[in-house]
Amino acid sequence: MPTNFQPQPQSKQSQRRHSRPRYYTLIALGLVFSFPVVLAWLTLQLGWFTAGVNNQGQWVTGQVAADTQWRLIVPQAANCVACSQAESLLAPVLLALGRDGQRVRLLLTPATSDLSTGFVYIADPPGSLVLRYPLSDSPSPEQLLQDQPPQAPIMAKALLKDLRRLLTYSRAG
């Protein structure tokens, strides 16, 4: 067996390919994995992303007394016509909840600094105000000009939809 094996001389092109530093591959790999993170950060910082909103009511903050049930709170005032009709407007909403209707109760209270008249508030059992809905069954001037029906049935449907979603995902109450 001959033992005089000698390696063939490498061409210049082959030498250039092997002379490339190996950290280029590491840098390229780092860029590939960091690009989505940088793109997501830019999307949030530049306001290109708008979060989806599922609720129909207006988010509010505030506290009321804790209770064992969810509450629909209607602040009462002496001169508020819509407030006096709130009980008859919200009774079908409580009925439409079905068996979850036992987890919610209607609470008529005097207006305070946190609770404005003309709105229905949803409060969770720990006492946090969650959402509010305008309580107006008298048409606004815009609705009169456009021959639109009063806003109350629309508000009741929106309140029912949000209340069902809250009760579905909540273990409290």
Secondary structure as the mmCIF struct_conf table of DSSP 4:
data_model
#
loop_
_struct_conf.conf_type_id
_struct_conf.id
_struct_conf.beg_label_comp_id
_struct_conf.beg_label_asym_id
_struct_conf.beg_label_seq_id
_struct_conf.end_label_comp_id
_struct_conf.end_label_asym_id
_struct_conf.end_label_seq_id
HELX_LH_PP_P HELX_LH_PP_P1 PRO A 7 SER A 11
HELX_RH_AL_P HELX_RH_AL_P1 LYS A 12 SER A 19
BEND BEND1 ARG A 20 ARG A 20
TURN_TY1_P TURN_TY1_P1 ARG A 22 ARG A 22
HELX_RH_AL_P HELX_RH_AL_P2 TYR A 23 GLN A 45
TURN_TY1_P TURN_TY1_P2 LEU A 46 GLY A 47
BEND BEND2 GLN A 56 GLY A 57
STRN STRN1 GLN A 58 TRP A 59
STRN STRN2 GLN A 63 GLN A 63
BEND BEND3 THR A 68 GLN A 69
STRN STRN3 TRP A 70 GLN A 76
TURN_TY1_P TURN_TY1_P3 ALA A 78 ASN A 79
HELX_RH_AL_P HELX_RH_AL_P3 VAL A 81 SER A 84
TURN_TY1_P TURN_TY1_P4 GLN A 85 GLN A 85
HELX_RH_AL_P HELX_RH_AL_P4 ALA A 86 ALA A 96
TURN_TY1_P TURN_TY1_P5 LEU A 97 LEU A 97
HELX_RH_3T_P HELX_RH_3T_P1 GLY A 98 ARG A 103
STRN STRN4 VAL A 104 PRO A 110
BEND BEND4 SER A 113 LEU A 115
TURN_TY1_P TURN_TY1_P6 THR A 117 GLY A 118
STRN STRN5 PHE A 119 ALA A 123
TURN_TY1_P TURN_TY1_P7 PRO A 125 PRO A 126
BEND BEND5 GLY A 127 GLY A 127
STRN STRN6 SER A 128 SER A 128
STRN STRN7 LEU A 129 PRO A 134
BEND BEND6 SER A 138 SER A 138
HELX_LH_PP_P HELX_LH_PP_P2 PRO A 139 SER A 140
HELX_RH_AL_P HELX_RH_AL_P5 PRO A 141 LEU A 145
TURN_TY1_P TURN_TY1_P8 GLN A 146 ASP A 147
HELX_LH_PP_P HELX_LH_PP_P3 GLN A 148 PRO A 150
BEND BEND7 GLN A 151 GLN A 151
HELX_RH_AL_P HELX_RH_AL_P6 ALA A 152 TYR A 169
#
